[in-house]
Amino acid sequence: MSANTDWESNEELQLFREYLRIPSVHPHPNYDGCLEFLKRQAKQLELPLAVYYPSNADNPVVVMTWIGLEPELPAVLLNSHMDVVPVFPENWTHPPFGADIDKQGRIYARGAQDMKCVGMQYLGAIRALKQSGSRFRRTIHISFVADEEMGGALGMRPFVHTDEFRALNVGFGLDEGLASPTDEFPVFYAERSVWRFYFKASGTAGHGSLLLPGTAGEKLNYIVGKMMELRRSQVLRLENNPELTIGDVTTVNLTRLSGGVQSNVVPPQLTACFDVRLALDVDHRQFEADMHRWIEEAGGGVELEYEHQRPRVEPTATDESNPFWMAFKSATDELGLDIKLQIFTGGTDSRYLRELGIPALGFSPMNNTPVLLHDHDEFLQADVYLRGIEIFKKIIKNVANV
Ligand SMILES: [Zn+2]
C-alpha cells in the first residue's frame, strides 16, 4: 500500500478534510455547516456541546466540554476559529475548498494552516486520549469561535465578557500560532497593541497660486514626517539586533490618504491614516502625548481620531510562576521539540484571554512548513498534521493535570 492510500484512508485526515471543505469564508461566512459538523463530532466523542451567540445569530461560539476529575479547578480552554479569509481561486492550483491531497501528502485548502487544522487536532488528540481511558484533573473546554479574522468583535471579544464564559471558569488557554519553515516550533506568549488612527488636518483653504499660511498640507507633512522618523528608528533597531523579530518592535505604516476637492484648490482638510502596532516596551500614554505634541508643533487644528486603540496586555509568564507554562514546556521537552518563544506579529483571540489575566499560549504544531496563512495554495502536509495530534496529546495531558 502506498503512503498516498494510507493518507486517503486515515480517519483523522478524513475528518480534517471534511471540515476544510466547509466554506466558512469571509466576507459573509455562514457557520451552519461548521455547526452541523461539530455537533456530529461532539456526539461521536460523547462530549456535551453548547452553542452561544455573544453578538448575533450569525456568529455562534461552539463549546464542547470534557469534565475533569476535579471540576472545581479552573479549566483548560482549547480555542480555534471557524472562519477563514477570502480566496482568489484563479491563483490556486487546487480548489480552495476541495482539500485535495497530492502525492507528497500536501492537503490544499483555505484554513489548512489558519486554523481548522488546530481545531481538528485538538479533537483528534482528545479522541485518542478518551480511547486510551485517560482522565484528567481539570475540565477541558474545546471552543470554536466566529469572526476571528475580522478581529473577533463578533466572536471572542464579546464572548469573554458573558456569564456563559465566566461559567466555563477558564484558567489557561491555547490558541493559534504560526507555521515554521524550519525545525523550530514558535510558541507565542504575547501580542503587540494595535492602534489605528486618523490625523485630520484642517487649515487655510484658498487658491493654489498663493502661499497661504497654516495649510492642511503643511500640518500633515510635519506629522507624517514625525511618524516616519519613528518608523525609521524601528527599522534600525531590527537591523542592528539580529535577536529581534518583527513582534519585538513597533511597526508604523501610513495606510490611507484622503482629501482635496480640486487640483488647483488648497483644501480645508487632509487626512492620513496610520496602522501602528505598539511593541511591549512602549509607554502608551507617552506615545499619545508625543502625537499631541507633534500636532501642537504643526500649528494645531489637527484632530486625532482612533479606529482602534487597544490597551497594553500583559504577556503570559513563561517561567516557574506559571504552572501551565511549566506543564506545556515539559511536554514539548519530553517530545524533544525545539521551541522558540515569540511575540505574535498580528492579533489573535489570545489577547482577549490575556486581557482578563488568563494565561494563554499560541501554538500551531506545524514545523518544516512554509508560512501560507492568508496566501494562495495554503496547505498542510498530512504527516505534519498527524504528528500535531501526537504533540497535542502530550500537551493536553500535562496542562489538564496541573
Ligand atoms: Zn487564524
Boltz pocket constraint, residues with backbone or C-beta under 6 A from the ligand:
constraints:
  - pocket:
      binder: B
      contacts: [[A, 81], [A, 114], [A, 115], [A, 148], [A, 176]]
      max_distance: 6.0
